[in-house]
Amino acid sequence: MLNRRRFLKQAGLTAGSIVCSGALFNRAAAAGDVKLTLLHTNDVHSRLDPFPMDGSRNAGLGGVAARSELIRRIRSQEEHVLLLDAGDIFQGTPYFNFYKGEPEIKAMSAMGYDAATMGNHDFDAGLENFATQWDHAKFPLIICNYDFTGTPMEHKYEPYRIFRKGKLKIGVTGAGIELQGLVPENLSGNTKYLDPVERVNVVAERLKKKENCDLVICLSHLGYKYNENRVSDVILARESSYLDVIIGGHTHTFLDKPEVIKNKLGEDVIVNQVGWAGIRLGRLDFIFSKGNRKNLAGSGSIIIQEKTRE
């Protein structure tokens, strides 16, 4: 298991490069405005350590220590921060082969994640294993289109959760990809896949109209977009009515800036994804002004790497 002393020692190593678009993150808000900073990851795939310094393209990038320090620094600068993950937490390094997900979940809990959804590789050691490992989580699993009735996950997930950040109410739901063809039945058990567009729209409408959320977010493991006719984040955005933000995963897409897509009501839905392996941390900064009007004040894809020692 990940050594706690080593984890804390490495947390002093920092992340470096920031790629920004839009207004600067520290743009001053008018009196009475509220700023929300949304941080997000996807498809980390058990990458607890940085990539080795072997001269390869990703050498020195990633790792939970540098990510933890970066998150800590942002939280020290911003009052309202929400930290989310869009699935595929498991699979990809020996940590998962040996420990089946325990250090990954404990590391995310230590970093103070607020919520995550489930990816297809999170089934890789079976649904019972995922349920066992989730006992280590100090944050909720959120997904609305998997029916886990009669499975070990039956009471360990939520279709949505509402987070309060100052005056703001932030509604978060989640959507998982079709399991057939990706996850063997012996691993997914009796999990039932439900239409993600239909289910997300039902939940998003509840969050926006009944719960009066200021922002509605979907953590999606559907994939950014496809050439063939498959449900994706782009399609979900177009077919939605009450979503504001889609944080995506599955396709390992490095978006240099978020894509803005018009929904069925002609309103903007922001879609973002930050690749894979914990190489980048996504950041979206929203300003909420009087009358609950919201603006994306800044966005960024922050490259995570250890600080070079002198």
C-alpha positions in Angstrom: 0.0 0.0 0.0 1.1 3.6 -0.6 3.4 4.6 2.3 1.8 7.5 4.2 5.1 9.0 5.3 6.4 8.9 1.7 3.1 10.4 0.5 3.3 13.3 2.9 7.0 13.9 2.1 6.4 14.0 -1.6 3.4 16.4 -1.2 6.0 19.2 -0.8 6.9 18.8 -4.4 4.9 21.2 -6.6 3.2 21.4 -9.9 4.5 23.8 -12.5 3.1 24.8 -15.9 -0.3 26.4 -16.3 -2.1 26.8 -19.6 -4.9 29.4 -19.3 -7.7 30.7 -21.5 -10.3 33.5 -20.9 -9.9 35.9 -18.1 -7.2 35.5 -15.4 -8.1 33.3 -12.4 -7.6 36.0 -9.9 -9.9 38.5 -11.7 -11.5 40.7 -9.1 -15.2 40.1 -8.6 -17.7 42.9 -8.0 -19.1 43.4 -4.6 -21.6 40.7 -3.8 -20.4 38.4 -6.5 -19.4 34.8 -5.6 -16.6 32.9 -7.2 -16.6 29.1 -7.6 -13.4 27.2 -8.6 -14.1 23.8 -10.1 -11.1 21.4 -10.2 -11.4 18.1 -12.0 -9.6 14.9 -13.1 -10.5 11.9 -15.2 -9.0 8.5 -16.2 -6.2 8.7 -13.6 -5.8 4.9 -14.0 -4.0 4.1 -10.7 -1.1 6.5 -11.6 -0.1 7.3 -8.0 3.6 8.0 -8.9 4.8 10.4 -11.6 5.9 8.9 -14.9 9.6 7.8 -14.6 12.3 10.2 -15.7 13.3 8.0 -18.7 13.2 10.7 -21.5 9.8 9.7 -22.7 7.1 12.3 -23.5 5.4 12.1 -20.1 8.6 11.8 -18.0 8.2 13.4 -14.6 4.5 14.2 -15.1 1.6 13.3 -12.8 1.6 11.7 -9.4 -0.6 12.3 -6.4 2.0 14.2 -4.4 2.3 17.0 -6.9 -1.4 17.0 -7.5 -2.1 17.2 -3.8 0.2 20.1 -3.3 -1.3 22.0 -6.3 -4.8 21.4 -4.9 -3.7 22.6 -1.5 -2.3 25.8 -3.0 -5.4 26.6 -5.0 -7.6 26.0 -1.9 -5.4 28.4 0.1 -6.1 31.1 -2.6 -9.8 30.5 -3.3 -12.7 30.4 -0.9 -15.0 28.1 -2.7 -13.5 25.0 -4.4 -15.1 21.9 -5.7 -12.9 18.9 -6.6 -14.4 16.2 -8.8 -13.4 13.1 -10.8 -15.0 11.6 -13.9 -14.1 7.9 -13.5 -11.6 5.2 -14.4 -9.8 5.6 -11.1 -8.5 2.0 -11.3 -6.3 0.0 -13.6 -3.0 0.8 -15.3 -0.1 0.4 -12.8 1.1 -2.3 -10.3 -0.7 -0.5 -7.5 -4.0 -1.8 -8.8 -2.6 -5.2 -9.6 -1.5 -5.7 -6.0 -3.9 -3.7 -4.0 -7.1 -3.6 -6.1 -7.8 0.1 -5.7 -7.3 0.8 -2.0 -4.4 3.2 -2.3 -6.1 5.1 -5.1 -9.3 5.7 -3.1 -7.3 6.6 0.1 -5.2 9.1 -1.9 -8.3 10.8 -3.3 -9.8 10.9 0.2 -6.6 12.5 1.5 -6.7 15.1 -1.3 -10.3 16.0 -0.3 -12.2 15.0 -3.4 -15.8 16.1 -3.2 -17.3 13.4 -5.5 -16.5 11.0 -8.3 -18.3 8.9 -10.9 -17.6 5.4 -12.1 -15.7 4.3 -15.2 -15.7 1.0 -17.0 -12.2 0.1 -15.7 -13.5 0.6 -12.1 -15.2 -2.8 -12.7 -11.9 -4.5 -13.5 -11.6 -6.5 -10.3 -15.3 -7.1 -10.1 -18.2 -5.1 -8.6 -17.8 -6.7 -5.1 -14.2 -5.5 -5.0 -15.2 -1.9 -6.0 -17.8 -1.9 -3.2 -15.1 -3.1 -0.8 -12.6 -0.5 -1.8 -15.3 2.2 -1.7 -15.5 1.7 2.0 -12.2 3.7 2.1 -13.8 6.7 0.4 -14.6 9.9 2.2 -16.6 11.2 -0.7 -19.7 10.0 -2.6 -19.9 8.0 -5.8 -22.4 9.7 -8.0 -24.1 8.1 -11.0 -27.7 8.2 -12.2 -27.8 5.7 -15.1 -26.5 2.5 -13.4 -29.1 0.6 -11.4 -27.2 -1.3 -8.7 -30.2 -3.0 -7.1 -29.3 -6.4 -5.8 -25.6 -5.9 -6.1 -22.8 -5.0 -3.5 -23.1 -1.4 -4.6 -26.8 -1.1 -4.0 -26.4 1.3 -1.0 -23.1 2.8 -1.9 -23.9 5.3 -4.6 -26.1 8.3 -5.2 -27.9 9.6 -8.3 -27.0 13.2 -7.4 -25.7 15.3 -4.5 -26.1 19.0 -3.8 -23.0 20.9 -2.5 -23.2 24.2 -0.7 -20.4 26.7 -1.4 -21.2 30.0 0.4 -24.5 31.2 -1.0 -24.3 28.7 -3.9 -26.1 25.4 -4.4 -24.2 23.1 -6.8 -25.9 20.0 -8.1 -23.8 17.1 -9.3 -24.9 14.0 -11.1 -23.0 11.3 -13.0 -23.4 9.2 -16.1 -21.6 5.9 -17.0 -20.9 4.3 -20.3 -22.7 1.3 -21.8 -21.2 -1.8 -20.2 -21.9 -4.3 -22.9 -18.8 -5.0 -24.9 -16.6 -3.2 -22.4 -17.2 -5.0 -19.1 -17.7 -8.8 -18.8 -20.9 -9.8 -17.1 -19.0 -11.7 -14.4 -17.5 -8.3 -13.4 -20.5 -6.0 -13.7 -22.9 -8.5 -12.0 -26.5 -7.4 -12.0 -25.8 -3.8 -12.8 -28.4 -2.4 -15.2 -27.4 0.3 -17.7 -30.0 3.0 -18.3 -30.2 5.5 -21.1 -27.8 8.3 -19.9 -29.4 11.2 -21.8 -32.8 10.3 -20.4 -31.7 9.8 -16.8 -29.4 12.9 -16.7 -32.2 15.1 -18.1 -34.5 13.9 -15.4 -32.0 14.5 -12.6 -30.8 17.8 -14.0 -34.3 19.2 -14.2 -34.9 18.2 -10.6 -31.7 19.9 -9.5 -32.3 23.1 -11.4 -36.1 23.6 -11.1 -37.0 21.8 -7.8 -33.8 22.1 -5.8 -33.0 25.6 -7.3 -29.3 24.8 -7.9 -27.2 27.6 -9.2 -25.0 25.3 -11.2 -25.7 21.7 -12.5 -22.7 19.5 -13.3 -22.6 16.0 -14.8 -19.6 13.8 -14.2 -19.6 11.8 -17.4 -17.7 8.7 -18.4 -19.4 8.5 -21.8 -16.5 9.8 -23.9 -16.0 13.2 -25.5 -17.3 12.4 -29.0 -17.2 9.7 -31.6 -17.3 9.3 -35.4 -20.0 6.7 -35.1 -23.5 7.2 -33.6 -22.7 6.7 -29.9 -23.8 8.7 -26.9 -21.0 11.1 -26.0 -20.5 14.3 -24.0 -21.2 16.3 -27.1 -24.5 14.5 -27.7 -25.5 14.7 -24.0 -24.8 18.5 -24.1 -27.0 19.0 -27.2 -29.8 16.8 -25.9 -29.9 18.4 -22.4 -32.0 21.2 -21.1 -30.7 22.0 -17.6 -27.1 21.0 -17.5 -24.5 23.7 -17.2 -21.2 21.7 -17.1 -20.1 18.3 -18.3 -16.8 17.0 -16.9 -15.9 14.1 -19.2 -13.7 11.0 -19.3 -13.2 7.7 -21.1 -11.7 9.0 -24.4 -8.5 10.4 -22.7 -9.1 13.7 -24.6 -6.8 16.6 -23.8 -8.9 19.6 -24.4 -6.8 22.8 -24.5 -9.9 24.8 -23.6 -13.5 23.8 -22.8 -16.0 23.4 -25.6 -19.2 25.3 -25.4 -22.3 23.6 -26.9 -25.8 24.9 -27.1 -28.4 22.7 -25.4 -32.1 22.2 -26.5 -33.0 25.5 -24.9 -30.3 27.4 -26.7 -28.2 27.8 -23.6 -24.5 27.1 -23.1 -23.2 23.8 -21.8 -19.5 23.8 -21.0 -17.7 20.5 -21.8 -14.2 19.8 -20.5 -11.8 16.8 -20.2 -8.1 16.6 -19.2 -6.7 13.5 -20.8 -5.5 10.7 -18.6 -3.0 9.4 -16.0 -3.3 12.5 -13.8 -1.0 14.5 -16.1 -3.3 17.5 -15.9 -5.7 19.1 -13.5 -8.7 20.9 -15.0 -9.8 24.2 -13.7 -13.0 26.2 -14.4 -13.7 29.5 -12.5 -17.2 30.8 -12.4 -18.4 34.2 -11.2 -22.0 34.3 -9.9 -23.4 37.8 -9.9 -26.7 39.3 -8.6 -29.7 37.6 -10.1 -27.9 34.3 -10.2 -26.2 35.1 -13.5 -23.1 33.1 -14.0 -20.1 33.6 -16.2 -17.1 31.4 -16.9 -14.4 33.8 -15.8 -11.4 31.5 -16.6 -10.4 28.0 -17.6 -7.2 26.1 -17.5 -5.4 22.8 -18.0 -2.7 22.6 -15.3 0.3 20.4 -16.1 1.2 18.4 -13.0 4.9 17.7 -12.4 7.4 17.5 -9.6 9.4 20.6 -8.9 12.9 20.1 -10.2 15.4 19.8 -7.4 18.4 22.1 -7.4 
